[in-house]
Amino acid sequence: MSSDQVHKEPLEVSYDSLLSAIQNGRWEMNNGPSLSTVFEKSASDHELSAKLFKLIDENTSKVFACISETGIDTRKDVSRVIVEGMKGQGKTYVHKFLNRLCKILSDISSLRLASVILPVYLSVSNAYELVLTQHLPIFLKKLNVSSEKENRELLRSIEATVLVLVVRCIQQKQVDARAEVSEYLELLFDDLHNDFKLANFLNFVRCLELLFPIEPSVVNAIYTKNDTKELVLKVISSVVEKGLGYQQNTIIAESLLHLISSSCTYEACRTFNIEHYLSLIKLGVHMESSSSALHLLSILCLVKLLNGTVLKKDDSRFEDVKIGDLAYRILHYFKNSNRDNYDESMEYCIESLAYITLNKQIQSTFRNDVDFITSLLDILKLDKAKIGHDKCSVILYAVLSTINNLSKIESPTTNKKPSRKYMNSQLLNSTNEDDEKYKEEIKDFNRDILFNYKLVSIASSYIDSMKPLQVNNSQHMLSAIISQLSFIQDKTIKQEIVKQGGLSFIMEYLGRFSTFDKSKRQHTRPLSSDPQLISNRTQGLRALARILISVNPALAFSKFDVISSVPFLVELLGRPLSEDSINTDNESNSYLDEEITVKDKFEALLAITNLASLENNKPLRRVITSQTFDDFLDHFIYDESIQPLQKASWELICNLISEPEMLAKFFNTDQKASISRMHLLVKMLNAQEEDLQIVIGSILANATSEYFAINQILLSSEEARSDLQDIIPRIMKEQSNNQDILLRVSFILHSLLFYAKDHDKAFFSSMRDILKEPLSTALKNGNIEVKNIIVEVIKLLKD
């Protein structure tokens, strides 16, 4: 009978036959289907599912032992059977079952069996929302190291599940979870102090390494404690004395170096490592074998220390390990290694690239090495199976981090006061090359990776091919790279970014890491208050604005509606300034004060203005008006302290003035605020900056020529009427050399007189007397367009 037939036909399996197979340690039943087939079939067979659950419940140890020995991955099926079988039993029953699983875990040494039980524990505890922090010590005990490849793979699987369980416990029961973790590490250390056993020491080191990113405060305190330091130094002394020729010493050294590498994220730990553990790192760096994993791991640790710490020029501790020499070693290994084999050595090498390229002193070496850049980006074209699916996300992030470091023209800008740590890092990386020539080199590099290597296309495709949770950090990095590429003032750059899918990527990225307020204002905000997320996301907002300044919005959007970009651009305008927003959104908008700069606001306005040029997209224009005017434009147009913002705001208004919603903001006689804006608009026609006069002239020319009633509203206001009588003749006399201003003022004048001739005789008569000399000057100095409209004005006045 074929397996297909087995799946299609009902299974008739007795409990006794199932039990017999399990008790005899077999995964195949006599004259029947395999147990894996039975488990798979149970999804659609309630009776069979009940039998299986009874089997598991009464013979838990034997069932899992049988599963682990066969090597058949049925964990999902087993988890499903257990979850289904427990329905209606209550949490007390589930609690007891999880206790039973943990008892088995604590009694076994088999890595394979642990790799089967832990995912089932995770599935069941998730399904019934049970968080049992008292089980954390049992999980942590399973974190260890091995020199055997098969065991290393099993340990990776175990570690991944354990870390998920630890994070889940911390998220839901932080105090209890921290206490359990801390107590386990303290007790483990006490055992080592009283009776040193290598297995326990390696478990202690591995726990510290893996828990550093999750619980840095707890782990840091233990890591830098004097007793811990003394124990580690004792072990290091033995390793240094006996050398790395012994496999046991290699395992110890490698474990400690992994821990040191993990701790280097924190400034205090970097200083601590330099003071106490530098001898171990140097031992690995100076190994004869330049291709061993231990040698490259040592280099990785040293690069992290050198790049993250401010050292004195005459620091003798680093005389024999210069950053330039380390760069050469990393580059040499990367270019000459077999990239068909992505082993640990290559992982360490690529991670080292991500750190060493932070240093500006050696960036040019990497940027100018064409073979290196080609080989680095070729990684993103390889079959993921060749790299190893479990390594793809790490490799991708390291590659993009390296490119981001080499492509960085401007550092992320904020309004925050620089910290001493930030200023120190700037001092560390400052060189005499920080000038325009240096920036031009980076711009040339950026053009190259975009146009010749198609970086945005291959990187976004690689990210799309992976699971979303695997590529969070890589998405942040690609967004930062696109932001740097878009910094170049070259329209073709932005067009190429769009062509390669960069705009769609940025939109997807922002959508993924944002929350959406579905209220009237439709604000977008960061998904969390994490400072790094906010900073990364702001880079994405900047990239979006820069791209949309330069491209045709009617052609640029493929996956998304152009309207969906508006809330993100509006967010880049900063804290909303209307009274309603200030009263309701104060706390949620606090990050905007630190992150958003005047330049961001200016570029956002330019981008929105470009969107507003789509005259046929009425919904878009209404959304722009509703989301920008009350909270931003209404304040920017009055603020003369930042003239670029003021002018850009008027330009946006100019693009939207033909819309009834925008007209009402200036010409609604029932609202005092609207009348006030109209008076400002007329006065701004006399602005000192001629470019701004042109914008204001366009607004008034469009409004008065397209809407006859606007002329009446203007002339019915004594203040506006008086200003127009004063400003228009003056411009025609004194600025007749500026054809753009003269043309717009001539159109305004014609519209006003056309209305006044029949409806406002007083204004018409007064203007006839005032305009004799101005009209003559304009007629003399104006171009053909100006002369044509002036002739029409003269005809009106003569009739």
PyMOL commands that set and color helices and strands:
alter all, ss='L'
color gray80, all
select helices_A, chain A and resi 3-8+15-23+35-44+46-58+60-70+75-85+91-107+111-127+133-140+149-172+174-194+198-211+216-223+226-242+247-263+267-276+278-285+293-308+316-318+323-336+344-356+360-367+370-381+384-387+389-407+420-429+436-452+455-464+468-470+472-486+491-499+502-512+531-550+553-556+562-571+579-584+590-595+598-611+618-636+643-656+660-667+672-684+690-706+708-716+718-734+739-759+761-770+772-781+784-798
alter helices_A, ss='H'
color red, helices_A
select strands_A, chain A and resi 514-516+524-526
alter strands_A, ss='S'
color yellow, strands_A
deselect
rebuild
show_as cartoon
